Amino acid sequence: MDTNIEKQWYVVNTYASHENKVKENLERRVESMSLQDYIFRIIVAEHEVPVMKDGVATGKTKMKNLYPGYVFIEMIMTDEAWYMVRNTPGVTGFVGSSGGGAKPFPVTREQIEPVLKRMGMVDFEMYSNYEVGDLVRVIAGTFESTEGTIESINTELGEVTISALFFGRPTSITVKFSEVEKI
């Protein structure tokens, strides 16, 4: 199958702190150029963090970019879509492009999955990469940094039960699927 026919994830460079403006520009151009069948999701990888003052949380939150200077785009790499993205104001280029008119390489599933999970975006096909017995690390939530082995996966609830060692004893904990990544 020609890789240009299936949708894949690509990463574009932007000027630092212009990621959301670039996202808006891209979304506007997708509409005006009728490229909805070629460009699907455009993501700025942000998450909420508490605002601190003198070491104390103020009760307010702000958005923090996990990958400053980058925007993630799920697209089918056609000449027209590639041209439109490259020539969007604020885009400085594609990551993985060798230049000279060569199209960029897509980001691998293993590379994009942690980004999507941190954004709370779980695709059903992600589950196929995990099975009972796999070693995983919890990347968010109460058990962040805990490592363990998958005991069960509940796709309906979006949860994974893992066996982790606490105080030298194996303990089962259940976390959101979006909060684990393979080691």
PASEBA-1860 file (N, C-alpha, C; in nm, 3 decimals):
! residues 183
1> MDTNIEKQ> 0.084/-0.119/0.000/0.000/0.000/0.000/0.088/0.124/0.000 ~ 0.057/0.217/-0.084/0.130/0.343/-0.094/0.109/0.424/0.034 ~ 0.218/0.461/0.101/0.206/0.532/0.228/0.144/0.670/0.211 ~ 0.142/0.723/0.089/0.081/0.854/0.067/-0.072/0.847/0.072 ~ -0.128/0.726/0.072/-0.274/0.713/0.068/-0.333/0.707/0.209 ~ -0.259/0.658/0.305/-0.315/0.647/0.440/-0.280/0.769/0.524 ~ -0.370/0.800/0.619/-0.341/0.915/0.704/-0.235/0.877/0.806 ~ -0.143/0.969/0.826/-0.034/0.949/0.920/-0.006/1.081/0.991
9> WYVVNTYA> 0.074/1.073/1.096/0.107/1.193/1.174/0.238/1.253/1.126 ~ 0.239/1.385/1.118/0.358/1.461/1.081/0.376/1.572/1.183 ~ 0.498/1.623/1.192/0.529/1.730/1.286/0.585/1.848/1.207 ~ 0.531/1.967/1.234/0.585/2.087/1.170/0.648/2.177/1.276 ~ 0.755/2.245/1.234/0.820/2.345/1.319/0.745/2.476/1.303 ~ 0.737/2.550/1.415/0.678/2.684/1.413/0.771/2.775/1.492 ~ 0.742/2.904/1.483/0.813/2.995/1.572/0.765/2.967/1.714 ~ 0.855/2.972/1.810/0.819/2.945/1.950/0.708/3.039/1.994
17> SHENKVKE> 0.614/2.986/2.066/0.496/3.054/2.121/0.395/3.097/2.014 ~ 0.413/3.049/1.890/0.316/3.076/1.783/0.236/2.952/1.747 ~ 0.247/2.846/1.828/0.185/2.717/1.793/0.033/2.728/1.775 ~ -0.035/2.795/1.865/-0.182/2.805/1.855/-0.224/2.891/1.737 ~ -0.147/2.995/1.706/-0.176/3.079/1.590/-0.159/2.997/1.462 ~ -0.054/2.916/1.456/-0.031/2.830/1.340/-0.145/2.729/1.326 ~ -0.189/2.673/1.439/-0.301/2.578/1.436/-0.425/2.646/1.377 ~ -0.455/2.767/1.423/-0.570/2.841/1.371/-0.555/2.870/1.222
25> NLERRVES> -0.435/2.911/1.181/-0.409/2.937/1.039/-0.430/2.811/0.956 ~ -0.378/2.698/1.005/-0.394/2.571/0.933/-0.542/2.533/0.922 ~ -0.617/2.543/1.033/-0.758/2.507/1.032/-0.837/2.595/0.934 ~ -0.805/2.723/0.931/-0.872/2.816/0.840/-0.842/2.779/0.695 ~ -0.717/2.746/0.667/-0.676/2.712/0.530/-0.734/2.577/0.486 ~ -0.745/2.482/0.578/-0.807/2.353/0.545/-0.949/2.377/0.496 ~ -1.022/2.465/0.567/-1.159/2.499/0.527/-1.162/2.571/0.393 ~ -1.083/2.676/0.380/-1.091/2.759/0.259/-1.041/2.685/0.135
33> MSLQDYIF> -0.952/2.588/0.154/-0.898/2.515/0.038/-0.965/2.377/0.023 ~ -1.068/2.350/0.104/-1.143/2.223/0.099/-1.052/2.101/0.108 ~ -0.966/2.099/0.210/-0.874/1.987/0.229/-0.913/1.897/0.346 ~ -1.042/1.900/0.386/-1.089/1.820/0.500/-1.069/1.670/0.479 ~ -1.060/1.625/0.354/-1.040/1.483/0.327/-0.893/1.443/0.334 ~ -0.805/1.542/0.357/-0.662/1.514/0.360/-0.594/1.556/0.489 ~ -0.652/1.653/0.558/-0.595/1.699/0.684/-0.703/1.683/0.791 ~ -0.671/1.604/0.895/-0.772/1.564/0.992/-0.757/1.634/1.127
41> RIIVAEHE> -0.661/1.595/1.205/-0.643/1.656/1.337/-0.516/1.740/1.338 ~ -0.526/1.857/1.401/-0.412/1.947/1.418/-0.402/1.972/1.568 ~ -0.287/1.936/1.626/-0.274/1.937/1.772/-0.155/2.020/1.818 ~ -0.182/2.105/1.916/-0.076/2.169/1.994/-0.077/2.095/2.127 ~ 0.032/2.027/2.158/0.037/1.942/2.278/0.052/2.026/2.404 ~ -0.064/2.064/2.461/-0.065/2.146/2.582/-0.134/2.070/2.695 ~ -0.099/2.107/2.816/-0.171/2.055/2.932/-0.179/2.164/3.038 ~ -0.276/2.148/3.127/-0.298/2.247/3.233/-0.200/2.227/3.347
49> VPVMKDGV> -0.145/2.336/3.394/-0.056/2.332/3.511/-0.102/2.439/3.610 ~ -0.084/2.413/3.739/-0.124/2.514/3.838/-0.033/2.635/3.833 ~ -0.092/2.753/3.856/-0.014/2.876/3.865/0.038/2.887/4.008 ~ 0.168/2.905/4.020/0.231/2.912/4.152/0.276/3.056/4.181 ~ 0.264/3.095/4.306/0.316/3.225/4.348/0.387/3.203/4.481 ~ 0.514/3.234/4.485/0.597/3.213/4.604/0.590/3.067/4.651 ~ 0.588/2.973/4.556/0.588/2.830/4.589/0.454/2.774/4.632 ~ 0.348/2.854/4.624/0.216/2.809/4.666/0.119/2.818/4.547
57> ATGKTKMK> 0.039/2.714/4.531/-0.060/2.714/4.422/-0.163/2.823/4.447 ~ -0.198/2.898/4.343/-0.292/3.010/4.356/-0.436/2.967/4.333 ~ -0.456/2.842/4.289/-0.590/2.796/4.256/-0.624/2.820/4.110 ~ -0.537/2.892/4.040/-0.554/2.917/3.897/-0.469/2.818/3.819 ~ -0.503/2.801/3.692/-0.422/2.716/3.605/-0.391/2.790/3.476 ~ -0.288/2.741/3.408/-0.252/2.795/3.278/-0.212/2.678/3.189 ~ -0.214/2.703/3.058/-0.177/2.599/2.964/-0.026/2.604/2.941 ~ 0.037/2.485/2.943/0.181/2.474/2.919/0.202/2.383/2.800
65> NLYPGYVF> 0.282/2.427/2.707/0.310/2.349/2.587/0.415/2.242/2.619 ~ 0.384/2.115/2.589/0.478/2.007/2.612/0.592/2.008/2.510 ~ 0.564/2.059/2.390/0.662/2.060/2.282/0.664/2.197/2.215 ~ 0.728/2.295/2.279/0.732/2.431/2.221/0.795/2.429/2.082 ~ 0.731/2.501/1.990/0.784/2.512/1.855/0.737/2.402/1.761 ~ 0.643/2.316/1.807/0.596/2.206/1.722/0.443/2.198/1.722 ~ 0.389/2.160/1.606/0.247/2.132/1.589/0.238/1.995/1.522 ~ 0.146/1.911/1.570/0.128/1.776/1.518/0.007/1.775/1.424
73> IEMIMTDE> 0.024/1.714/1.306/-0.082/1.713/1.205/-0.106/1.571/1.156 ~ -0.231/1.527/1.166/-0.269/1.398/1.109/-0.322/1.426/0.969 ~ -0.255/1.370/0.868/-0.290/1.404/0.731/-0.253/1.295/0.633 ~ -0.310/1.305/0.514/-0.269/1.223/0.401/-0.177/1.313/0.320 ~ -0.054/1.267/0.297/0.048/1.350/0.235/0.032/1.355/0.083 ~ -0.057/1.444/0.040/-0.070/1.470/-0.104/0.012/1.594/-0.137 ~ 0.039/1.616/-0.264/0.114/1.735/-0.304/0.044/1.863/-0.258 ~ -0.089/1.866/-0.274/-0.166/1.985/-0.239/-0.164/2.011/-0.088
81> AWYMVRNT> -0.185/1.905/-0.008/-0.186/1.920/0.138/-0.047/1.960/0.187 ~ 0.055/1.898/0.132/0.193/1.928/0.169/0.226/2.074/0.139 ~ 0.187/2.120/0.022/0.211/2.259/-0.019/0.139/2.356/0.075 ~ 0.012/2.326/0.104/-0.068/2.414/0.189/-0.005/2.428/0.328 ~ 0.034/2.316/0.389/0.093/2.321/0.524/0.225/2.397/0.521 ~ 0.312/2.364/0.427/0.444/2.429/0.417/0.434/2.579/0.403 ~ 0.330/2.625/0.333/0.316/2.767/0.303/0.218/2.840/0.394 ~ 0.188/2.781/0.508/0.102/2.846/0.607/0.188/2.942/0.690
89> PGVTGFVG> 0.141/3.065/0.710/0.218/3.160/0.792/0.252/3.102/0.930 ~ 0.379/3.113/0.968/0.425/3.064/1.097/0.489/2.926/1.090 ~ 0.463/2.850/0.984/0.525/2.718/0.969/0.664/2.739/0.911 ~ 0.766/2.685/0.979/0.903/2.700/0.930/0.952/2.575/0.858 ~ 0.874/2.467/0.863/0.912/2.346/0.791/0.858/2.222/0.859 ~ 0.872/2.110/0.791/0.833/1.980/0.847/0.954/1.917/0.915 ~ 0.932/1.848/1.026/1.036/1.767/1.088/1.047/1.641/1.003 ~ 1.169/1.600/0.971/1.187/1.479/0.891/1.189/1.502/0.742
97> SSGGGAKP> 1.203/1.627/0.702/1.212/1.659/0.561/1.358/1.687/0.527 ~ 1.406/1.625/0.422/1.546/1.645/0.384/1.564/1.767/0.295 ~ 1.452/1.833/0.263/1.459/1.951/0.179/1.469/1.913/0.032 ~ 1.492/2.009/-0.051/1.507/1.983/-0.194/1.382/1.925/-0.258 ~ 1.265/1.958/-0.204/1.141/1.909/-0.263/1.101/1.769/-0.219 ~ 1.178/1.707/-0.128/1.144/1.573/-0.079/1.039/1.583/0.031 ~ 0.936/1.501/0.022/0.832/1.501/0.124/0.887/1.446/0.255 ~ 0.834/1.492/0.368/0.883/1.447/0.498/0.839/1.305/0.530
105> FPVTREQI> 0.909/1.245/0.624/0.872/1.113/0.672/0.769/1.129/0.783 ~ 0.670/1.040/0.790/0.573/1.048/0.899/0.636/1.007/1.032 ~ 0.573/1.049/1.141/0.614/1.011/1.275/0.564/0.869/1.298 ~ 0.644/0.786/1.362/0.602/0.647/1.387/0.494/0.643/1.494 ~ 0.418/0.536/1.494/0.312/0.514/1.592/0.369/0.521/1.735 ~ 0.487/0.462/1.753/0.551/0.460/1.886/0.588/0.600/1.932 ~ 0.620/0.688/1.837/0.657/0.825/1.873/0.535/0.912/1.902 ~ 0.427/0.896/1.826/0.310/0.984/1.842/0.220/0.938/1.956
113> EPVLKRMG> 0.218/0.809/1.986/0.126/0.757/2.087/0.139/0.826/2.223 ~ 0.261/0.842/2.277/0.271/0.911/2.407/0.221/1.056/2.402 ~ 0.240/1.123/2.290/0.192/1.260/2.274/0.039/1.261/2.281 ~ -0.024/1.173/2.203/-0.170/1.166/2.202/-0.225/1.129/2.338 ~ -0.161/1.032/2.404/-0.208/0.990/2.536/-0.199/1.103/2.638 ~ -0.093/1.180/2.634/-0.079/1.292/2.727/-0.187/1.398/2.703 ~ -0.241/1.398/2.581/-0.350/1.490/2.546/-0.486/1.427/2.577 ~ -0.485/1.302/2.628/-0.611/1.233/2.657/-0.679/1.181/2.532
121> MVDFEMYS> -0.605/1.167/2.422/-0.661/1.120/2.296/-0.617/0.976/2.273 ~ -0.710/0.884/2.294/-0.679/0.743/2.276/-0.753/0.692/2.153 ~ -0.677/0.639/2.058/-0.734/0.575/1.940/-0.751/0.427/1.971 ~ -0.858/0.368/1.923/-0.884/0.228/1.952/-0.768/0.139/1.908 ~ -0.702/0.174/1.797/-0.593/0.090/1.747/-0.472/0.089/1.841 ~ -0.463/0.185/1.934/-0.352/0.186/2.031/-0.356/0.061/2.118 ~ -0.476/0.014/2.146/-0.489/-0.103/2.233/-0.419/-0.225/2.175 ~ -0.413/-0.235/2.042/-0.353/-0.354/1.980/-0.203/-0.363/2.006
129> NYEVGDLV> -0.142/-0.254/2.050/0.002/-0.254/2.079/0.033/-0.300/2.221 ~ -0.072/-0.327/2.299/-0.053/-0.366/2.439/-0.119/-0.500/2.464 ~ -0.054/-0.583/2.545/-0.115/-0.710/2.584/-0.073/-0.748/2.725 ~ -0.148/-0.842/2.783/-0.120/-0.889/2.918/0.025/-0.937/2.923 ~ 0.098/-0.895/3.027/0.238/-0.934/3.043/0.336/-0.825/3.001 ~ 0.289/-0.724/2.928/0.379/-0.615/2.886/0.420/-0.530/3.006 ~ 0.543/-0.484/3.003/0.595/-0.396/3.107/0.561/-0.252/3.068 ~ 0.499/-0.177/3.160/0.457/-0.040/3.132/0.497/0.054/3.246
137> RVIAGTFE> 0.495/0.183/3.213/0.520/0.288/3.313/0.399/0.380/3.313 ~ 0.357/0.421/3.433/0.246/0.516/3.445/0.305/0.655/3.423 ~ 0.244/0.731/3.329/0.301/0.861/3.291/0.225/0.980/3.348 ~ 0.113/0.954/3.416/0.034/1.064/3.473/-0.051/1.010/3.587 ~ -0.106/1.102/3.663/-0.199/1.063/3.769/-0.131/1.027/3.900 ~ -0.208/0.969/3.988/-0.162/0.936/4.124/-0.040/0.846/4.126 ~ -0.034/0.751/4.033/0.074/0.652/4.033/0.185/0.684/3.933 ~ 0.196/0.811/3.895/0.298/0.852/3.797/0.435/0.797/3.834
145> STEGTIES> 0.508/0.747/3.733/0.643/0.688/3.744/0.642/0.545/3.796 ~ 0.526/0.492/3.832/0.518/0.352/3.877/0.533/0.262/3.755 ~ 0.610/0.155/3.773/0.627/0.057/3.665/0.564/-0.074/3.708 ~ 0.511/-0.145/3.610/0.448/-0.273/3.642/0.417/-0.351/3.517 ~ 0.353/-0.466/3.538/0.318/-0.557/3.429/0.167/-0.556/3.411 ~ 0.122/-0.551/3.285/-0.021/-0.549/3.258/-0.084/-0.683/3.299 ~ -0.189/-0.675/3.381/-0.268/-0.792/3.420/-0.393/-0.805/3.335 ~ -0.456/-0.690/3.302/-0.576/-0.693/3.219/-0.596/-0.557/3.153
153> INTELGEV> -0.669/-0.560/3.040/-0.700/-0.438/2.965/-0.851/-0.434/2.942 ~ -0.915/-0.325/2.983/-1.059/-0.309/2.963/-1.080/-0.196/2.864 ~ -1.102/-0.233/2.736/-1.116/-0.132/2.632/-1.245/-0.053/2.647 ~ -1.349/-0.115/2.702/-1.477/-0.044/2.719/-1.465/0.071/2.818 ~ -1.394/0.047/2.928/-1.377/0.151/3.029/-1.251/0.235/3.005 ~ -1.164/0.189/2.914/-1.039/0.261/2.889/-0.942/0.251/3.005 ~ -0.940/0.133/3.068/-0.855/0.114/3.186/-0.761/-0.005/3.168 ~ -0.650/0.001/3.242/-0.552/-0.107/3.243/-0.523/-0.139/3.389
161> TISALFFG> -0.523/-0.268/3.422/-0.483/-0.310/3.557/-0.341/-0.362/3.547 ~ -0.255/-0.306/3.630/-0.115/-0.350/3.629/-0.075/-0.399/3.767 ~ 0.022/-0.488/3.769/0.079/-0.536/3.893/0.209/-0.461/3.915 ~ 0.216/-0.388/4.026/0.335/-0.309/4.057/0.382/-0.344/4.197 ~ 0.509/-0.324/4.223/0.563/-0.352/4.355/0.551/-0.229/4.444 ~ 0.483/-0.245/4.557/0.475/-0.141/4.659/0.524/-0.203/4.788 ~ 0.630/-0.144/4.845/0.690/-0.194/4.969/0.724/-0.342/4.957 ~ 0.777/-0.379/4.839/0.824/-0.515/4.817/0.715/-0.618/4.789
169> RPTSITVK> 0.590/-0.573/4.779/0.480/-0.667/4.753/0.409/-0.631/4.623 ~ 0.375/-0.733/4.544/0.300/-0.704/4.422/0.158/-0.656/4.456 ~ 0.119/-0.546/4.397/-0.012/-0.487/4.422/-0.077/-0.454/4.288 ~ -0.205/-0.485/4.274/-0.278/-0.452/4.151/-0.334/-0.312/4.162 ~ -0.309/-0.231/4.058/-0.367/-0.097/4.051/-0.432/-0.080/3.914 ~ -0.538/-0.004/3.909/-0.607/0.022/3.784/-0.592/0.170/3.750 ~ -0.546/0.194/3.629/-0.524/0.332/3.581/-0.587/0.346/3.443 ~ -0.603/0.472/3.399/-0.654/0.496/3.265/-0.553/0.448/3.163
177> FSEVEKI> -0.603/0.394/3.052/-0.514/0.349/2.944/-0.427/0.464/2.896 ~ -0.483/0.585/2.895/-0.408/0.701/2.846/-0.292/0.739/2.939 ~ -0.286/0.677/3.058/-0.183/0.710/3.154/-0.064/0.612/3.155 ~ -0.062/0.517/3.060/0.049/0.423/3.057/0.118/0.423/2.921 ~ 0.250/0.391/2.927/0.323/0.372/2.804/0.416/0.252/2.823 ~ 0.445/0.184/2.712/0.534/0.068/2.718/0.674/0.111/2.753 ~ 0.743/0.022/2.822/0.884/0.046/2.856/0.969/-0.031/2.755
END
